[in-house]
Amino acid sequence: MLNDQKSGGNTGLIQKFNEKGLGDHMSSWIGTGENLPISADQIKDALGNDKIKELASKLNLGEHDTLKSLADLLPQLIDRLTPDGSVPHPDMLSQGIDRLKKTSPGG
């Protein structure tokens, strides 16, 4: 999702959230202040049904569980990948995602 260059990578993700009126949420996660919470429905609206189905399949989870997990984890993930309050170069973000995959229990 973040390192998926077909979808525009991190810039594409930011753009999707802005287009759906969730730019304040994304900005709070990137910035150094408090992260705004997001609901599963807002995640679904921003990413779209097809992307959620794709992610659910890759994660071997139901769509509901995928959405709940994204709503819980995406703000933290974006926050940790942007510790200085700015979006890193796409290659740096991809490297961070790759590192997270390698340290996860399934990775």
C-alpha positions as protocol buffer text, in pm:
chain_id: "A"
residue {
  index: 1
  type: MET
  ca { x: 0 y: 0 z: 0 }
}
residue {
  index: 2
  type: LEU
  ca { x: 261 y: 257 z: 106 }
}
residue {
  index: 3
  type: ASN
  ca { x: 534 y: 117 z: -112 }
}
residue {
  index: 4
  type: ASP
  ca { x: 304 y: 11 z: -398 }
}
residue {
  index: 5
  type: GLN
  ca { x: 426 y: 233 z: -680 }
}
residue {
  index: 6
  type: LYS
  ca { x: 133 y: 127 z: -903 }
}
residue {
  index: 7
  type: SER
  ca { x: -94 y: 309 z: -659 }
}
residue {
  index: 8
  type: GLY
  ca { x: 132 y: 610 z: -636 }
}
residue {
  index: 9
  type: GLY
  ca { x: 324 y: 503 z: -325 }
}
residue {
  index: 10
  type: ASN
  ca { x: 318 y: 734 z: -28 }
}
residue {
  index: 11
  type: THR
  ca { x: 224 y: 1035 z: -244 }
}
residue {
  index: 12
  type: GLY
  ca { x: -72 y: 844 z: -389 }
}
residue {
  index: 13
  type: LEU
  ca { x: -189 y: 740 z: -44 }
}
residue {
  index: 14
  type: ILE
  ca { x: -172 y: 1099 z: 80 }
}
residue {
  index: 15
  type: GLN
  ca { x: -362 y: 1215 z: -228 }
}
residue {
  index: 16
  type: LYS
  ca { x: -638 y: 955 z: -175 }
}
residue {
  index: 17
  type: PHE
  ca { x: -689 y: 1073 z: 181 }
}
residue {
  index: 18
  type: ASN
  ca { x: -694 y: 1438 z: 72 }
}
residue {
  index: 19
  type: GLU
  ca { x: -949 y: 1363 z: -202 }
}
residue {
  index: 20
  type: LYS
  ca { x: -1181 y: 1197 z: 50 }
}
residue {
  index: 21
  type: GLY
  ca { x: -1163 y: 1490 z: 292 }
}
residue {
  index: 22
  type: LEU
  ca { x: -924 y: 1309 z: 528 }
}
residue {
  index: 23
  type: GLY
  ca { x: -621 y: 1526 z: 467 }
}
residue {
  index: 24
  type: ASP
  ca { x: -630 y: 1654 z: 826 }
}
residue {
  index: 25
  type: HIS
  ca { x: -600 y: 1295 z: 949 }
}
residue {
  index: 26
  type: MET
  ca { x: -303 y: 1220 z: 727 }
}
residue {
  index: 27
  type: SER
  ca { x: -137 y: 1550 z: 817 }
}
residue {
  index: 28
  type: SER
  ca { x: -173 y: 1471 z: 1187 }
}
residue {
  index: 29
  type: TRP
  ca { x: -4 y: 1133 z: 1138 }
}
residue {
  index: 30
  type: ILE
  ca { x: 281 y: 1285 z: 939 }
}
residue {
  index: 31
  type: GLY
  ca { x: 319 y: 1583 z: 1171 }
}
residue {
  index: 32
  type: THR
  ca { x: 479 y: 1577 z: 1512 }
}
residue {
  index: 33
  type: GLY
  ca { x: 162 y: 1644 z: 1713 }
}
residue {
  index: 34
  type: GLU
  ca { x: -119 y: 1415 z: 1827 }
}
residue {
  index: 35
  type: ASN
  ca { x: -252 y: 1163 z: 1572 }
}
residue {
  index: 36
  type: LEU
  ca { x: -620 y: 1198 z: 1484 }
}
residue {
  index: 37
  type: PRO
  ca { x: -812 y: 871 z: 1506 }
}
residue {
  index: 38
  type: ILE
  ca { x: -977 y: 724 z: 1198 }
}
residue {
  index: 39
  type: SER
  ca { x: -1266 y: 482 z: 1163 }
}
residue {
  index: 40
  type: ALA
  ca { x: -1282 y: 164 z: 960 }
}
residue {
  index: 41
  type: ASP
  ca { x: -1547 y: 328 z: 738 }
}
residue {
  index: 42
  type: GLN
  ca { x: -1317 y: 623 z: 669 }
}
residue {
  index: 43
  type: ILE
  ca { x: -1035 y: 386 z: 576 }
}
residue {
  index: 44
  type: LYS
  ca { x: -1269 y: 199 z: 341 }
}
residue {
  index: 45
  type: ASP
  ca { x: -1383 y: 525 z: 182 }
}
residue {
  index: 46
  type: ALA
  ca { x: -1025 y: 645 z: 131 }
}
residue {
  index: 47
  type: LEU
  ca { x: -880 y: 322 z: -5 }
}
residue {
  index: 48
  type: GLY
  ca { x: -1181 y: 177 z: -183 }
}
residue {
  index: 49
  type: ASN
  ca { x: -1341 y: -168 z: -179 }
}
residue {
  index: 50
  type: ASP
  ca { x: -1099 y: -324 z: -427 }
}
residue {
  index: 51
  type: LYS
  ca { x: -789 y: -228 z: -226 }
}
residue {
  index: 52
  type: ILE
  ca { x: -947 y: -350 z: 97 }
}
residue {
  index: 53
  type: LYS
  ca { x: -1037 y: -684 z: -64 }
}
residue {
  index: 54
  type: GLU
  ca { x: -682 y: -714 z: -200 }
}
residue {
  index: 55
  type: LEU
  ca { x: -527 y: -638 z: 140 }
}
residue {
  index: 56
  type: ALA
  ca { x: -765 y: -873 z: 321 }
}
residue {
  index: 57
  type: SER
  ca { x: -670 y: -1152 z: 83 }
}
residue {
  index: 58
  type: LYS
  ca { x: -298 y: -1087 z: 126 }
}
residue {
  index: 59
  type: LEU
  ca { x: -335 y: -1077 z: 504 }
}
residue {
  index: 60
  type: ASN
  ca { x: -566 y: -1379 z: 509 }
}
residue {
  index: 61
  type: LEU
  ca { x: -820 y: -1179 z: 710 }
}
residue {
  index: 62
  type: GLY
  ca { x: -1181 y: -1084 z: 659 }
}
residue {
  index: 63
  type: GLU
  ca { x: -1254 y: -736 z: 529 }
}
residue {
  index: 64
  type: HIS
  ca { x: -1394 y: -621 z: 864 }
}
residue {
  index: 65
  type: ASP
  ca { x: -1079 y: -732 z: 1050 }
}
residue {
  index: 66
  type: THR
  ca { x: -858 y: -576 z: 784 }
}
residue {
  index: 67
  type: LEU
  ca { x: -1037 y: -242 z: 814 }
}
residue {
  index: 68
  type: LYS
  ca { x: -1024 y: -248 z: 1194 }
}
residue {
  index: 69
  type: SER
  ca { x: -652 y: -330 z: 1186 }
}
residue {
  index: 70
  type: LEU
  ca { x: -581 y: -52 z: 936 }
}
residue {
  index: 71
  type: ALA
  ca { x: -778 y: 199 z: 1143 }
}
residue {
  index: 72
  type: ASP
  ca { x: -576 y: 101 z: 1450 }
}
residue {
  index: 73
  type: LEU
  ca { x: -234 y: 68 z: 1289 }
}
residue {
  index: 74
  type: LEU
  ca { x: -214 y: 306 z: 993 }
}
residue {
  index: 75
  type: PRO
  ca { x: -191 y: 625 z: 1204 }
}
residue {
  index: 76
  type: GLN
  ca { x: 90 y: 470 z: 1411 }
}
residue {
  index: 77
  type: LEU
  ca { x: 271 y: 337 z: 1105 }
}
residue {
  index: 78
  type: ILE
  ca { x: 263 y: 669 z: 920 }
}
residue {
  index: 79
  type: ASP
  ca { x: 366 y: 850 z: 1239 }
}
residue {
  index: 80
  type: ARG
  ca { x: 668 y: 623 z: 1291 }
}
residue {
  index: 81
  type: LEU
  ca { x: 774 y: 640 z: 927 }
}
residue {
  index: 82
  type: THR
  ca { x: 769 y: 1022 z: 941 }
}
residue {
  index: 83
  type: PRO
  ca { x: 938 y: 1100 z: 1275 }
}
residue {
  index: 84
  type: ASP
  ca { x: 1059 y: 1444 z: 1168 }
}
residue {
  index: 85
  type: GLY
  ca { x: 715 y: 1552 z: 1047 }
}
residue {
  index: 86
  type: SER
  ca { x: 778 y: 1520 z: 674 }
}
residue {
  index: 87
  type: VAL
  ca { x: 726 y: 1251 z: 412 }
}
residue {
  index: 88
  type: PRO
  ca { x: 1054 y: 1079 z: 328 }
}
residue {
  index: 89
  type: HIS
  ca { x: 1175 y: 1005 z: -21 }
}
residue {
  index: 90
  type: PRO
  ca { x: 970 y: 712 z: -162 }
}
residue {
  index: 91
  type: ASP
  ca { x: 1272 y: 482 z: -155 }
}
residue {
  index: 92
  type: MET
  ca { x: 1324 y: 551 z: 216 }
}
residue {
  index: 93
  type: LEU
  ca { x: 959 y: 473 z: 289 }
}
residue {
  index: 94
  type: SER
  ca { x: 982 y: 149 z: 91 }
}
residue {
  index: 95
  type: GLN
  ca { x: 1292 y: 53 z: 285 }
}
residue {
  index: 96
  type: GLY
  ca { x: 1109 y: 119 z: 613 }
}
residue {
  index: 97
  type: ILE
  ca { x: 816 y: -97 z: 503 }
}
residue {
  index: 98
  type: ASP
  ca { x: 1057 y: -374 z: 399 }
}
residue {
  index: 99
  type: ARG
  ca { x: 1225 y: -360 z: 741 }
}
residue {
  index: 100
  type: LEU
  ca { x: 888 y: -386 z: 915 }
}
residue {
  index: 101
  type: LYS
  ca { x: 799 y: -690 z: 706 }
}
residue {
  index: 102
  type: LYS
  ca { x: 1127 y: -860 z: 799 }
}
residue {
  index: 103
  type: THR
  ca { x: 1071 y: -803 z: 1171 }
}
residue {
  index: 104
  type: SER
  ca { x: 706 y: -908 z: 1175 }
}
residue {
  index: 105
  type: PRO
  ca { x: 621 y: -1259 z: 1298 }
}
residue {
  index: 106
  type: GLY
  ca { x: 514 y: -1370 z: 951 }
}
residue {
  index: 107
  type: GLY
  ca { x: 795 y: -1190 z: 764 }
}
